[in-house]
Amino acid sequence: MFRYDTIQTTDTNGNTVICANLQSAIAYNTGRVPVKDTTDTEATVSVTAYVSPSGQYYVMHGNQRMDVANAQTARYYLSNGVPASVMLAASLQSLK
């Protein structure tokens, strides 16, 4: 009698995996199985992008201003948010 749990293989990390069919076993063995990303994403804050009359691009969250290198960086932060640690570092930098 054939049982589904008799197909065993090792994945790319060397762990033994019990597979339901041969194609799953081949996928595990060759590393084609999607890997769940368990990394924690950092909290971000939403910002508004501005450009000063002198041409300096910056983003603001509340009353905290953070200068950025160019328009593309400002657009990226506008659509994706600024990591809280980056905004905090910029705020502390302005205190000096």
Rosetta blueprint (number, residue, H / E / L):
1 M L
2 F L
3 R L
4 Y H
5 D H
6 T H
7 I E
8 Q E
9 T E
10 T E
11 D L
12 T L
13 N L
14 G L
15 N L
16 T E
17 V E
18 I E
19 C E
20 A L
21 N L
22 L H
23 Q H
24 S H
25 A H
26 I H
27 A H
28 Y H
29 N H
30 T H
31 G L
32 R L
33 V L
34 P L
35 V L
36 K L
37 D L
38 T L
39 T L
40 D L
41 T L
42 E L
43 A L
44 T E
45 V E
46 S L
47 V L
48 T E
49 A E
50 Y E
51 V E
52 S L
53 P L
54 S L
55 G L
56 Q L
57 Y E
58 Y E
59 V E
60 M E
61 H E
62 G L
63 N L
64 Q E
65 R E
66 M E
67 D E
68 V L
69 A L
70 N L
71 A H
72 Q H
73 T H
74 A H
75 R H
76 Y H
77 Y H
78 L H
79 S H
80 N H
81 G L
82 V E
83 P E
84 A H
85 S H
86 V H
87 M H
88 L H
89 A H
90 A H
91 S H
92 L H
93 Q H
94 S H
95 L L
96 K L
